[in-house]
Amino acid sequence: QVQLVESGGGLVQAGGSLKLSCAASGRTFSSDGIGWFRQAPGKEREFVAAIGWSASSTYYGDSVKGRFSISRDNAKNTVYLQMNSLKPEDTAVYYCAAKVIYGGRYHSRELYGYWGQGTQVTVSS
């Protein structure tokens, strides 16, 4: 199993920045990578970004390209999501998840098997 714990959420003004962390433990080597998703009230859970463990490939959702950056520290088993130029529409609960199905698109929520508890990000206008 893989355990994931998110941190770093909070309240920020539009145009500001936040950095989220996802600390992974357990059988992390068994996963194909880590993804970030977000869910706003009344909306579907949306893909934000992902990074592979075995390669440096990164993937981003269209709405965050150029503003968000995903990275990892393998020594700490931690994945980070740097969020810049935040907008009110970025307000959501952000979840990290372990991709347990190898292959396929990192954007597909169905390929992820372990999820963190989520961290709230609120962007005020």
N, C-alpha and C positions, 0 to 999 in steps of 0.2 A: 504494500500500500504506500501511498504518497500523502503526506500531510502538508497543507499549505496555509500560511498565515499572512494576510495582507496588513499593511500599515501605511500611514502617511496621508490619509485622507483628511479633509477639513474644509473650512470655509475660506474662499479667496475671491477677490474682486475680478471682474472681467479684465482680461489682459495680463493677469498674473500667472504664476507658475506653482506647480506642486510636483513632488516626486513621490511616487508610490513604491513600496517594496513588497516583494512576495518571497517569504522565506520558506524553502522547501526542505522536507526531511523524509526519511524512509527510503523506499526503493526508487529514488529519482532517476537512477540509471536505466530503469525500465520504461521511462516515458520518452516520447519523441520530441518533447519540448514543452514550453510553458506559454500559455496565452493569457491575454487580458481581455475581459469582456465587461460590458457595462449594461445596466438596466435602469431606465428611468421609470417613474410611476406610470402604469398603464401602457407601457411599451414592451416590445420583445427585447430579449437579451441580445445585445449587439456586439459583434467582434470589434475589438480595438487594435490589438497588436499581438504578435507572437514571435518567439525566438526558439530556434532549435538548440538542443543540448550538444549534439554531435557536430554541428556546423555553426557557422556564424550567420546563417540566413535569418533575415528578419522580414516581417510581413506587417502591413498596416491596413486598417480600414480606410476607405476613401475620405471619411469625414475628419480624420485626424492626421492625414499625411502632411508632412511639412511642419507640424506643430508638436507632435508627440515623438518620443524616441525610446525604444526598448533596448535594454542591455542586460548583461548578466555578469555575476562574479562567481565563477565555479568554485573557488576556494570557500566561499561562504554559502554556496547553494542558494543564492538569492538572485532574483530577477527584478529589475527596476523599470519603472515607467516614468520617464521625465515628461511632464505635460507643460507646455508653454503656450502663451497666447490663448489662455482659456476663455471660453465663451459660456454664456448662461446655458446654452444647449448641451454643454458637456456635463451638466449636473446629472448625477446618477450614482447608484451603488456600483463600485468597481470590484470585479472578482478576478482572481487569477485561477487558472486551471491547468492541470497536467494533461497533455495530449497522449492518450494511451493507445490509439490506433495509428500504426505507422503508415505513412503514405497519405494520400488525399490532401485536401486543401486545409491549411492551418485555420482558415476562416470558418470552418464548419464546426459548429458547437457540438455536433453528435460524436465527434472524434475525441472528445475530452471526457475523462472519467473521474477525476478528482477535482473538487472545487474548494476554495477557501470560503470563509464566512462573509467576505465582502467588507469594503470600507467606503464610507459615504464621502462623495466629493460634491460640494455645493459652490456654484459660481454665481456671485451676485452681479447684477447689472449696474 
